[in-house]
Amino acid sequence: MIRPRRVRSLLAALLPALVLLMGQPLVAHAKDIIGTAQDAGTFTILLQAMKAAGLNEVLMQPGPITLFAPTDDTFAKLPRESLQNLLRPENKEKLKAILTYHLVDGKATSRDFLGKRLEAATMQGGSLLIDATKGVTVDNAKVIKADIVADNGFIHVIDTVMIPK
């Protein structure tokens, strides 16, 4: 049998901790770009390609990093033999060039480019034309979902695999 006096003393001991907890926002720890993309479940080919190109460490850096991310459906638009060829070890540098063309070293959120036309330097060394005057396009790709937050940057989902010039 629980005695009322014990319950009161237990509540009195726990009350300060409860007050502290209730005053703190309950925030789930965000994941890096790789973890965020894995959780989404629609970037398995992109993640496989990033690993094959040796770019996982780049995507785990503190950032901020912005990734314009083609989905699995987007990769499915490519000829199958082209994708398989790119994933071969002898084509690692070509694959790396294509994938780093999708990466911007820095923060680029939809708020940053809303209503503007601007260029963003890629980790590949080229630049992307971001046009947010009528919808949002990045080079020849349409942004279909923007501002997926990771603890080291942002992911913008695009409908086309972009090829550097």
PyMOL commands that place a pseudoatom at each C-alpha (Angstrom):
pseudoatom trace, name=CA, resn=MET, resi=1, chain=A, elem=C, hetatm=0, pos=[0.000, 0.000, 0.000]
pseudoatom trace, name=CA, resn=ILE, resi=2, chain=A, elem=C, hetatm=0, pos=[1.325, 3.417, -0.989]
pseudoatom trace, name=CA, resn=ARG, resi=3, chain=A, elem=C, hetatm=0, pos=[1.096, 5.969, 1.754]
pseudoatom trace, name=CA, resn=PRO, resi=4, chain=A, elem=C, hetatm=0, pos=[-0.076, 9.483, 0.876]
pseudoatom trace, name=CA, resn=ARG, resi=5, chain=A, elem=C, hetatm=0, pos=[2.839, 10.999, 2.765]
pseudoatom trace, name=CA, resn=ARG, resi=6, chain=A, elem=C, hetatm=0, pos=[5.339, 9.100, 0.534]
pseudoatom trace, name=CA, resn=VAL, resi=7, chain=A, elem=C, hetatm=0, pos=[3.545, 10.174, -2.628]
pseudoatom trace, name=CA, resn=ARG, resi=8, chain=A, elem=C, hetatm=0, pos=[3.651, 13.811, -1.494]
pseudoatom trace, name=CA, resn=SER, resi=9, chain=A, elem=C, hetatm=0, pos=[7.346, 13.641, -0.675]
pseudoatom trace, name=CA, resn=LEU, resi=10, chain=A, elem=C, hetatm=0, pos=[8.109, 11.928, -3.988]
pseudoatom trace, name=CA, resn=LEU, resi=11, chain=A, elem=C, hetatm=0, pos=[6.153, 14.585, -5.903]
pseudoatom trace, name=CA, resn=ALA, resi=12, chain=A, elem=C, hetatm=0, pos=[7.900, 17.337, -3.950]
pseudoatom trace, name=CA, resn=ALA, resi=13, chain=A, elem=C, hetatm=0, pos=[11.264, 15.862, -4.924]
pseudoatom trace, name=CA, resn=LEU, resi=14, chain=A, elem=C, hetatm=0, pos=[10.318, 15.505, -8.604]
pseudoatom trace, name=CA, resn=LEU, resi=15, chain=A, elem=C, hetatm=0, pos=[8.506, 18.826, -9.002]
pseudoatom trace, name=CA, resn=PRO, resi=16, chain=A, elem=C, hetatm=0, pos=[11.595, 21.006, -9.647]
pseudoatom trace, name=CA, resn=ALA, resi=17, chain=A, elem=C, hetatm=0, pos=[12.815, 18.594, -12.335]
pseudoatom trace, name=CA, resn=LEU, resi=18, chain=A, elem=C, hetatm=0, pos=[9.385, 18.521, -13.988]
pseudoatom trace, name=CA, resn=VAL, resi=19, chain=A, elem=C, hetatm=0, pos=[9.206, 22.310, -14.018]
pseudoatom trace, name=CA, resn=LEU, resi=20, chain=A, elem=C, hetatm=0, pos=[12.638, 22.470, -15.673]
pseudoatom trace, name=CA, resn=LEU, resi=21, chain=A, elem=C, hetatm=0, pos=[11.677, 19.888, -18.286]
pseudoatom trace, name=CA, resn=MET, resi=22, chain=A, elem=C, hetatm=0, pos=[8.368, 21.556, -19.078]
pseudoatom trace, name=CA, resn=GLY, resi=23, chain=A, elem=C, hetatm=0, pos=[10.142, 24.853, -19.703]
pseudoatom trace, name=CA, resn=GLN, resi=24, chain=A, elem=C, hetatm=0, pos=[12.490, 23.263, -22.246]
pseudoatom trace, name=CA, resn=PRO, resi=25, chain=A, elem=C, hetatm=0, pos=[11.361, 22.631, -25.806]
pseudoatom trace, name=CA, resn=LEU, resi=26, chain=A, elem=C, hetatm=0, pos=[11.439, 18.986, -26.763]
pseudoatom trace, name=CA, resn=VAL, resi=27, chain=A, elem=C, hetatm=0, pos=[13.604, 19.001, -29.884]
pseudoatom trace, name=CA, resn=ALA, resi=28, chain=A, elem=C, hetatm=0, pos=[14.617, 15.854, -31.696]
pseudoatom trace, name=CA, resn=HIS, resi=29, chain=A, elem=C, hetatm=0, pos=[18.260, 15.810, -32.722]
pseudoatom trace, name=CA, resn=ALA, resi=30, chain=A, elem=C, hetatm=0, pos=[18.536, 16.422, -36.450]
pseudoatom trace, name=CA, resn=LYS, resi=31, chain=A, elem=C, hetatm=0, pos=[20.730, 14.236, -38.614]
pseudoatom trace, name=CA, resn=ASP, resi=32, chain=A, elem=C, hetatm=0, pos=[23.400, 15.148, -41.112]
pseudoatom trace, name=CA, resn=ILE, resi=33, chain=A, elem=C, hetatm=0, pos=[22.545, 15.255, -44.809]
pseudoatom trace, name=CA, resn=ILE, resi=34, chain=A, elem=C, hetatm=0, pos=[23.240, 11.541, -45.249]
pseudoatom trace, name=CA, resn=GLY, resi=35, chain=A, elem=C, hetatm=0, pos=[21.027, 10.517, -42.315]
pseudoatom trace, name=CA, resn=THR, resi=36, chain=A, elem=C, hetatm=0, pos=[18.272, 12.884, -43.407]
pseudoatom trace, name=CA, resn=ALA, resi=37, chain=A, elem=C, hetatm=0, pos=[18.375, 11.525, -46.968]
pseudoatom trace, name=CA, resn=GLN, resi=38, chain=A, elem=C, hetatm=0, pos=[18.358, 7.934, -45.692]
pseudoatom trace, name=CA, resn=ASP, resi=39, chain=A, elem=C, hetatm=0, pos=[15.317, 8.638, -43.526]
pseudoatom trace, name=CA, resn=ALA, resi=40, chain=A, elem=C, hetatm=0, pos=[13.461, 10.110, -46.516]
pseudoatom trace, name=CA, resn=GLY, resi=41, chain=A, elem=C, hetatm=0, pos=[13.782, 6.759, -48.310]
pseudoatom trace, name=CA, resn=THR, resi=42, chain=A, elem=C, hetatm=0, pos=[13.698, 8.268, -51.809]
pseudoatom trace, name=CA, resn=PHE, resi=43, chain=A, elem=C, hetatm=0, pos=[17.411, 8.900, -52.314]
pseudoatom trace, name=CA, resn=THR, resi=44, chain=A, elem=C, hetatm=0, pos=[18.896, 5.385, -52.280]
pseudoatom trace, name=CA, resn=ILE, resi=45, chain=A, elem=C, hetatm=0, pos=[20.553, 5.717, -55.708]
pseudoatom trace, name=CA, resn=LEU, resi=46, chain=A, elem=C, hetatm=0, pos=[21.941, 9.151, -54.852]
pseudoatom trace, name=CA, resn=LEU, resi=47, chain=A, elem=C, hetatm=0, pos=[23.362, 7.831, -51.584]
pseudoatom trace, name=CA, resn=GLN, resi=48, chain=A, elem=C, hetatm=0, pos=[24.856, 4.817, -53.368]
pseudoatom trace, name=CA, resn=ALA, resi=49, chain=A, elem=C, hetatm=0, pos=[26.452, 7.150, -55.912]
pseudoatom trace, name=CA, resn=MET, resi=50, chain=A, elem=C, hetatm=0, pos=[27.774, 9.502, -53.202]
pseudoatom trace, name=CA, resn=LYS, resi=51, chain=A, elem=C, hetatm=0, pos=[29.408, 6.540, -51.473]
pseudoatom trace, name=CA, resn=ALA, resi=52, chain=A, elem=C, hetatm=0, pos=[30.888, 5.237, -54.745]
pseudoatom trace, name=CA, resn=ALA, resi=53, chain=A, elem=C, hetatm=0, pos=[32.308, 8.717, -55.460]
pseudoatom trace, name=CA, resn=GLY, resi=54, chain=A, elem=C, hetatm=0, pos=[33.828, 8.949, -51.977]
pseudoatom trace, name=CA, resn=LEU, resi=55, chain=A, elem=C, hetatm=0, pos=[31.663, 11.928, -50.978]
pseudoatom trace, name=CA, resn=ASN, resi=56, chain=A, elem=C, hetatm=0, pos=[30.106, 10.642, -47.743]
pseudoatom trace, name=CA, resn=GLU, resi=57, chain=A, elem=C, hetatm=0, pos=[32.706, 12.483, -45.650]
pseudoatom trace, name=CA, resn=VAL, resi=58, chain=A, elem=C, hetatm=0, pos=[31.817, 15.743, -47.423]
pseudoatom trace, name=CA, resn=LEU, resi=59, chain=A, elem=C, hetatm=0, pos=[28.137, 15.261, -46.558]
pseudoatom trace, name=CA, resn=MET, resi=60, chain=A, elem=C, hetatm=0, pos=[29.003, 14.655, -42.897]
pseudoatom trace, name=CA, resn=GLN, resi=61, chain=A, elem=C, hetatm=0, pos=[31.066, 17.852, -42.488]
pseudoatom trace, name=CA, resn=PRO, resi=62, chain=A, elem=C, hetatm=0, pos=[29.704, 20.509, -40.120]
pseudoatom trace, name=CA, resn=GLY, resi=63, chain=A, elem=C, hetatm=0, pos=[28.511, 22.641, -43.044]
pseudoatom trace, name=CA, resn=PRO, resi=64, chain=A, elem=C, hetatm=0, pos=[26.401, 24.343, -43.933]
pseudoatom trace, name=CA, resn=ILE, resi=65, chain=A, elem=C, hetatm=0, pos=[26.087, 22.420, -47.191]
pseudoatom trace, name=CA, resn=THR, resi=66, chain=A, elem=C, hetatm=0, pos=[23.231, 22.607, -49.663]
pseudoatom trace, name=CA, resn=LEU, resi=67, chain=A, elem=C, hetatm=0, pos=[22.370, 19.526, -51.712]
pseudoatom trace, name=CA, resn=PHE, resi=68, chain=A, elem=C, hetatm=0, pos=[20.156, 19.672, -54.789]
pseudoatom trace, name=CA, resn=ALA, resi=69, chain=A, elem=C, hetatm=0, pos=[19.034, 16.044, -54.618]
pseudoatom trace, name=CA, resn=PRO, resi=70, chain=A, elem=C, hetatm=0, pos=[17.618, 13.940, -57.445]
pseudoatom trace, name=CA, resn=THR, resi=71, chain=A, elem=C, hetatm=0, pos=[15.281, 11.198, -56.212]
pseudoatom trace, name=CA, resn=ASP, resi=72, chain=A, elem=C, hetatm=0, pos=[15.347, 7.534, -57.211]
pseudoatom trace, name=CA, resn=ASP, resi=73, chain=A, elem=C, hetatm=0, pos=[12.554, 8.284, -59.712]
pseudoatom trace, name=CA, resn=THR, resi=74, chain=A, elem=C, hetatm=0, pos=[14.723, 10.993, -61.220]
pseudoatom trace, name=CA, resn=PHE, resi=75, chain=A, elem=C, hetatm=0, pos=[17.673, 8.630, -61.620]
pseudoatom trace, name=CA, resn=ALA, resi=76, chain=A, elem=C, hetatm=0, pos=[15.303, 6.108, -63.235]
pseudoatom trace, name=CA, resn=LYS, resi=77, chain=A, elem=C, hetatm=0, pos=[14.881, 8.560, -66.146]
pseudoatom trace, name=CA, resn=LEU, resi=78, chain=A, elem=C, hetatm=0, pos=[18.552, 8.034, -67.065]
pseudoatom trace, name=CA, resn=PRO, resi=79, chain=A, elem=C, hetatm=0, pos=[19.455, 5.165, -69.375]
pseudoatom trace, name=CA, resn=ARG, resi=80, chain=A, elem=C, hetatm=0, pos=[20.201, 2.207, -67.098]
pseudoatom trace, name=CA, resn=GLU, resi=81, chain=A, elem=C, hetatm=0, pos=[23.561, 1.495, -68.734]
pseudoatom trace, name=CA, resn=SER, resi=82, chain=A, elem=C, hetatm=0, pos=[24.666, 5.117, -68.218]
pseudoatom trace, name=CA, resn=LEU, resi=83, chain=A, elem=C, hetatm=0, pos=[24.053, 4.941, -64.482]
pseudoatom trace, name=CA, resn=GLN, resi=84, chain=A, elem=C, hetatm=0, pos=[25.709, 1.531, -64.147]
pseudoatom trace, name=CA, resn=ASN, resi=85, chain=A, elem=C, hetatm=0, pos=[28.689, 2.828, -66.122]
pseudoatom trace, name=CA, resn=LEU, resi=86, chain=A, elem=C, hetatm=0, pos=[29.038, 5.868, -63.832]
pseudoatom trace, name=CA, resn=LEU, resi=87, chain=A, elem=C, hetatm=0, pos=[29.054, 3.643, -60.738]
pseudoatom trace, name=CA, resn=ARG, resi=88, chain=A, elem=C, hetatm=0, pos=[32.094, 1.677, -61.968]
pseudoatom trace, name=CA, resn=PRO, resi=89, chain=A, elem=C, hetatm=0, pos=[35.332, 2.405, -60.064]
pseudoatom trace, name=CA, resn=GLU, resi=90, chain=A, elem=C, hetatm=0, pos=[37.113, 3.571, -63.233]
pseudoatom trace, name=CA, resn=ASN, resi=91, chain=A, elem=C, hetatm=0, pos=[34.526, 6.354, -63.629]
pseudoatom trace, name=CA, resn=LYS, resi=92, chain=A, elem=C, hetatm=0, pos=[34.774, 7.620, -60.046]
pseudoatom trace, name=CA, resn=GLU, resi=93, chain=A, elem=C, hetatm=0, pos=[36.100, 11.067, -61.036]
pseudoatom trace, name=CA, resn=LYS, resi=94, chain=A, elem=C, hetatm=0, pos=[33.337, 11.628, -63.598]
pseudoatom trace, name=CA, resn=LEU, resi=95, chain=A, elem=C, hetatm=0, pos=[30.714, 10.549, -61.047]
pseudoatom trace, name=CA, resn=LYS, resi=96, chain=A, elem=C, hetatm=0, pos=[32.304, 12.806, -58.437]
pseudoatom trace, name=CA, resn=ALA, resi=97, chain=A, elem=C, hetatm=0, pos=[32.179, 15.775, -60.851]
pseudoatom trace, name=CA, resn=ILE, resi=98, chain=A, elem=C, hetatm=0, pos=[28.477, 15.214, -61.523]
pseudoatom trace, name=CA, resn=LEU, resi=99, chain=A, elem=C, hetatm=0, pos=[27.588, 14.820, -57.846]
pseudoatom trace, name=CA, resn=THR, resi=100, chain=A, elem=C, hetatm=0, pos=[29.647, 17.769, -56.593]
pseudoatom trace, name=CA, resn=TYR, resi=101, chain=A, elem=C, hetatm=0, pos=[27.812, 19.848, -59.217]
pseudoatom trace, name=CA, resn=HIS, resi=102, chain=A, elem=C, hetatm=0, pos=[24.718, 19.204, -57.037]
pseudoatom trace, name=CA, resn=LEU, resi=103, chain=A, elem=C, hetatm=0, pos=[26.471, 20.546, -53.910]
pseudoatom trace, name=CA, resn=VAL, resi=104, chain=A, elem=C, hetatm=0, pos=[26.861, 24.134, -52.755]
pseudoatom trace, name=CA, resn=ASP, resi=105, chain=A, elem=C, hetatm=0, pos=[29.299, 24.859, -49.951]
pseudoatom trace, name=CA, resn=GLY, resi=106, chain=A, elem=C, hetatm=0, pos=[27.099, 27.079, -47.832]
pseudoatom trace, name=CA, resn=LYS, resi=107, chain=A, elem=C, hetatm=0, pos=[23.513, 27.794, -46.942]
pseudoatom trace, name=CA, resn=ALA, resi=108, chain=A, elem=C, hetatm=0, pos=[21.062, 28.247, -49.804]
pseudoatom trace, name=CA, resn=THR, resi=109, chain=A, elem=C, hetatm=0, pos=[17.465, 28.153, -48.621]
pseudoatom trace, name=CA, resn=SER, resi=110, chain=A, elem=C, hetatm=0, pos=[14.347, 29.050, -50.552]
pseudoatom trace, name=CA, resn=ARG, resi=111, chain=A, elem=C, hetatm=0, pos=[14.180, 32.249, -48.521]
pseudoatom trace, name=CA, resn=ASP, resi=112, chain=A, elem=C, hetatm=0, pos=[17.624, 33.224, -49.882]
pseudoatom trace, name=CA, resn=PHE, resi=113, chain=A, elem=C, hetatm=0, pos=[16.571, 33.001, -53.520]
pseudoatom trace, name=CA, resn=LEU, resi=114, chain=A, elem=C, hetatm=0, pos=[12.818, 33.690, -53.430]
pseudoatom trace, name=CA, resn=GLY, resi=115, chain=A, elem=C, hetatm=0, pos=[11.855, 35.956, -56.347]
pseudoatom trace, name=CA, resn=LYS, resi=116, chain=A, elem=C, hetatm=0, pos=[15.462, 36.204, -57.584]
pseudoatom trace, name=CA, resn=ARG, resi=117, chain=A, elem=C, hetatm=0, pos=[17.768, 34.925, -60.282]
pseudoatom trace, name=CA, resn=LEU, resi=118, chain=A, elem=C, hetatm=0, pos=[21.235, 34.219, -58.964]
pseudoatom trace, name=CA, resn=GLU, resi=119, chain=A, elem=C, hetatm=0, pos=[24.232, 31.973, -59.345]
pseudoatom trace, name=CA, resn=ALA, resi=120, chain=A, elem=C, hetatm=0, pos=[25.622, 29.640, -56.711]
pseudoatom trace, name=CA, resn=ALA, resi=121, chain=A, elem=C, hetatm=0, pos=[29.119, 28.188, -56.831]
pseudoatom trace, name=CA, resn=THR, resi=122, chain=A, elem=C, hetatm=0, pos=[29.185, 24.399, -56.737]
pseudoatom trace, name=CA, resn=MET, resi=123, chain=A, elem=C, hetatm=0, pos=[31.744, 22.168, -55.045]
pseudoatom trace, name=CA, resn=GLN, resi=124, chain=A, elem=C, hetatm=0, pos=[32.541, 20.901, -58.550]
pseudoatom trace, name=CA, resn=GLY, resi=125, chain=A, elem=C, hetatm=0, pos=[33.855, 24.341, -59.487]
pseudoatom trace, name=CA, resn=GLY, resi=126, chain=A, elem=C, hetatm=0, pos=[31.017, 25.390, -61.750]
pseudoatom trace, name=CA, resn=SER, resi=127, chain=A, elem=C, hetatm=0, pos=[27.992, 27.481, -60.954]
pseudoatom trace, name=CA, resn=LEU, resi=128, chain=A, elem=C, hetatm=0, pos=[24.275, 26.813, -60.859]
pseudoatom trace, name=CA, resn=LEU, resi=129, chain=A, elem=C, hetatm=0, pos=[21.716, 29.293, -62.129]
pseudoatom trace, name=CA, resn=ILE, resi=130, chain=A, elem=C, hetatm=0, pos=[18.918, 29.443, -59.578]
pseudoatom trace, name=CA, resn=ASP, resi=131, chain=A, elem=C, hetatm=0, pos=[15.781, 31.087, -60.955]
pseudoatom trace, name=CA, resn=ALA, resi=132, chain=A, elem=C, hetatm=0, pos=[13.026, 31.652, -58.410]
pseudoatom trace, name=CA, resn=THR, resi=133, chain=A, elem=C, hetatm=0, pos=[11.054, 34.245, -60.354]
pseudoatom trace, name=CA, resn=LYS, resi=134, chain=A, elem=C, hetatm=0, pos=[8.404, 31.743, -61.559]
pseudoatom trace, name=CA, resn=GLY, resi=135, chain=A, elem=C, hetatm=0, pos=[8.604, 28.648, -59.434]
pseudoatom trace, name=CA, resn=VAL, resi=136, chain=A, elem=C, hetatm=0, pos=[12.131, 27.499, -58.654]
pseudoatom trace, name=CA, resn=THR, resi=137, chain=A, elem=C, hetatm=0, pos=[14.544, 25.963, -61.123]
pseudoatom trace, name=CA, resn=VAL, resi=138, chain=A, elem=C, hetatm=0, pos=[18.211, 25.143, -60.741]
pseudoatom trace, name=CA, resn=ASP, resi=139, chain=A, elem=C, hetatm=0, pos=[19.847, 24.982, -64.171]
pseudoatom trace, name=CA, resn=ASN, resi=140, chain=A, elem=C, hetatm=0, pos=[17.469, 22.636, -66.017]
pseudoatom trace, name=CA, resn=ALA, resi=141, chain=A, elem=C, hetatm=0, pos=[15.984, 21.026, -62.891]
pseudoatom trace, name=CA, resn=LYS, resi=142, chain=A, elem=C, hetatm=0, pos=[12.765, 21.985, -61.146]
pseudoatom trace, name=CA, resn=VAL, resi=143, chain=A, elem=C, hetatm=0, pos=[12.819, 22.133, -57.342]
pseudoatom trace, name=CA, resn=ILE, resi=144, chain=A, elem=C, hetatm=0, pos=[9.898, 19.965, -56.249]
pseudoatom trace, name=CA, resn=LYS, resi=145, chain=A, elem=C, hetatm=0, pos=[10.494, 20.214, -52.499]
pseudoatom trace, name=CA, resn=ALA, resi=146, chain=A, elem=C, hetatm=0, pos=[12.661, 22.800, -50.775]
pseudoatom trace, name=CA, resn=ASP, resi=147, chain=A, elem=C, hetatm=0, pos=[14.336, 23.304, -47.426]
pseudoatom trace, name=CA, resn=ILE, resi=148, chain=A, elem=C, hetatm=0, pos=[14.559, 19.824, -45.952]
pseudoatom trace, name=CA, resn=VAL, resi=149, chain=A, elem=C, hetatm=0, pos=[16.613, 20.612, -42.868]
pseudoatom trace, name=CA, resn=ALA, resi=150, chain=A, elem=C, hetatm=0, pos=[19.616, 18.569, -41.779]
pseudoatom trace, name=CA, resn=ASP, resi=151, chain=A, elem=C, hetatm=0, pos=[21.895, 19.501, -38.897]
pseudoatom trace, name=CA, resn=ASN, resi=152, chain=A, elem=C, hetatm=0, pos=[24.655, 20.430, -41.366]
pseudoatom trace, name=CA, resn=GLY, resi=153, chain=A, elem=C, hetatm=0, pos=[22.655, 21.984, -44.178]
pseudoatom trace, name=CA, resn=PHE, resi=154, chain=A, elem=C, hetatm=0, pos=[19.683, 21.722, -46.473]
pseudoatom trace, name=CA, resn=ILE, resi=155, chain=A, elem=C, hetatm=0, pos=[18.328, 19.391, -49.118]
pseudoatom trace, name=CA, resn=HIS, resi=156, chain=A, elem=C, hetatm=0, pos=[16.257, 20.612, -52.059]
pseudoatom trace, name=CA, resn=VAL, resi=157, chain=A, elem=C, hetatm=0, pos=[14.596, 17.818, -54.049]
pseudoatom trace, name=CA, resn=ILE, resi=158, chain=A, elem=C, hetatm=0, pos=[14.959, 18.228, -57.825]
pseudoatom trace, name=CA, resn=ASP, resi=159, chain=A, elem=C, hetatm=0, pos=[13.392, 16.417, -60.794]
pseudoatom trace, name=CA, resn=THR, resi=160, chain=A, elem=C, hetatm=0, pos=[16.500, 16.140, -63.009]
pseudoatom trace, name=CA, resn=VAL, resi=161, chain=A, elem=C, hetatm=0, pos=[20.059, 14.892, -62.630]
pseudoatom trace, name=CA, resn=MET, resi=162, chain=A, elem=C, hetatm=0, pos=[22.130, 17.956, -63.511]
pseudoatom trace, name=CA, resn=ILE, resi=163, chain=A, elem=C, hetatm=0, pos=[25.201, 17.493, -65.691]
pseudoatom trace, name=CA, resn=PRO, resi=164, chain=A, elem=C, hetatm=0, pos=[28.019, 20.068, -65.449]
pseudoatom trace, name=CA, resn=LYS, resi=165, chain=A, elem=C, hetatm=0, pos=[28.723, 22.097, -68.566]
for i in range(1, 165): cmd.bond("trace and resi %d" % i, "trace and resi %d" % (i + 1))
show_as sticks, trace
zoom trace
